[in-house]
């Protein structure tokens, strides 16, 4: 399988994403009909997702949930990122200094 990344077009990334979902489904020995029953999605929608066509985000979430893959999104999208709330080297919240107004 190819890598999903910035060097591919959106269409190529979608095709690869769909192929990976299909691969995971087959590894689990789940038919499209079984996945459809577990998600409430119809066969055509699942086939479109696996073919890399544009589908709704809710479709992807339903499929991920049914295949017990929803947790992997935490790897790609952790709930906290370093930023203004970052801790100092001593483990305390970082405090910004503000300029005093000139008199």
matplotlib code that plots the C-alpha trace (Angstrom):
import matplotlib.pyplot as plt

x = [0.0, 1.1, 1.6, -1.0, 0.6, 1.0, 2.8, -0.4, -3.4, -6.6, -8.1, -5.1, -5.2, -8.9, -8.4, -5.6, -7.8, -10.7, -8.3, -7.1, -10.6, -11.5, -8.3, -9.2, -12.7, -11.5, -8.8, -11.7, -13.7, -16.6, -18.8, -20.2, -23.6, -22.5, -20.8, -24.0, -26.1, -23.7, -23.5, -27.0, -25.3, -26.3, -24.1, -23.5, -22.3, -19.7, -18.6, -18.2, -16.1, -13.9, -13.5, -12.2, -15.1, -16.3, -18.5, -19.7, -17.5, -20.4, -20.1, -16.4, -17.1, -19.8, -17.5, -14.6, -16.9, -18.3, -14.7, -13.4, -11.0, -12.4, -9.7, -6.9, -8.1, -6.5, -3.1, -3.8, -5.7, -4.7, -6.9, -4.1, -1.2, 1.6, 0.9, 0.1, -0.8, 2.6, 4.4, 7.7, 10.8, 9.8, 6.4, 4.5, 2.3, 4.3, 3.6, 4.0, 5.5, 3.5, 4.9, 4.1, 2.5, 4.9, 4.2]
y = [0.0, 3.5, 6.1, 8.7, 12.1, 15.6, 14.4, 12.8, 14.5, 14.6, 12.0, 9.7, 10.0, 9.2, 6.1, 4.9, 5.6, 3.6, 0.7, 0.7, 0.6, -2.3, -4.1, -3.8, -5.0, -8.1, -8.8, -9.0, -11.2, -8.7, -8.5, -5.3, -6.5, -7.1, -3.7, -2.2, -3.8, -2.6, 1.0, 1.6, 2.4, 0.9, -1.2, 1.5, 4.0, 1.5, 0.6, 4.3, 4.8, 1.9, 3.1, 6.4, 8.5, 11.6, 10.5, 12.3, 12.4, 10.8, 7.8, 7.4, 7.7, 5.1, 2.7, 3.4, 2.8, -0.4, -1.7, -0.5, 1.9, 5.1, 5.3, 5.5, 9.1, 10.0, 9.3, 11.6, 14.2, 14.3, 16.5, 18.7, 20.2, 22.4, 26.0, 28.9, 26.5, 24.8, 24.0, 25.5, 23.3, 23.3, 21.8, 25.1, 26.9, 29.3, 33.0, 35.7, 39.1, 42.1, 45.5, 48.3, 51.4, 54.3, 57.3]
z = [0.0, -0.7, 2.1, 2.7, 2.7, 1.4, -1.7, -3.1, -4.5, -2.5, -4.9, -4.5, -0.7, -0.7, -2.8, -0.5, 2.6, 1.1, 0.2, 3.8, 5.2, 2.8, 3.9, 7.6, 6.9, 5.0, 7.7, 10.2, 7.8, 7.8, 4.7, 3.3, 4.4, 7.9, 8.1, 6.7, 9.5, 12.2, 10.9, 9.4, 6.1, 2.7, 0.6, -2.0, 0.6, 2.0, -1.5, -2.3, 0.8, 0.0, -3.6, -2.4, -3.4, -1.4, 1.5, 4.6, 7.7, 9.7, 7.3, 8.2, 11.9, 11.7, 9.9, 12.3, 15.3, 13.9, 13.2, 16.6, 14.9, 16.4, 19.0, 16.4, 15.6, 19.0, 17.4, 14.5, 16.4, 20.1, 22.3, 23.6, 21.7, 23.0, 22.7, 25.0, 27.7, 27.6, 30.8, 31.7, 32.2, 35.9, 35.2, 36.0, 33.5, 31.4, 32.2, 29.6, 30.5, 29.4, 28.5, 30.8, 29.2, 28.8, 31.0]

ax = plt.figure().add_subplot(projection="3d")
ax.plot(x, y, z, "-o")
ax.set_aspect("equal")
plt.show()
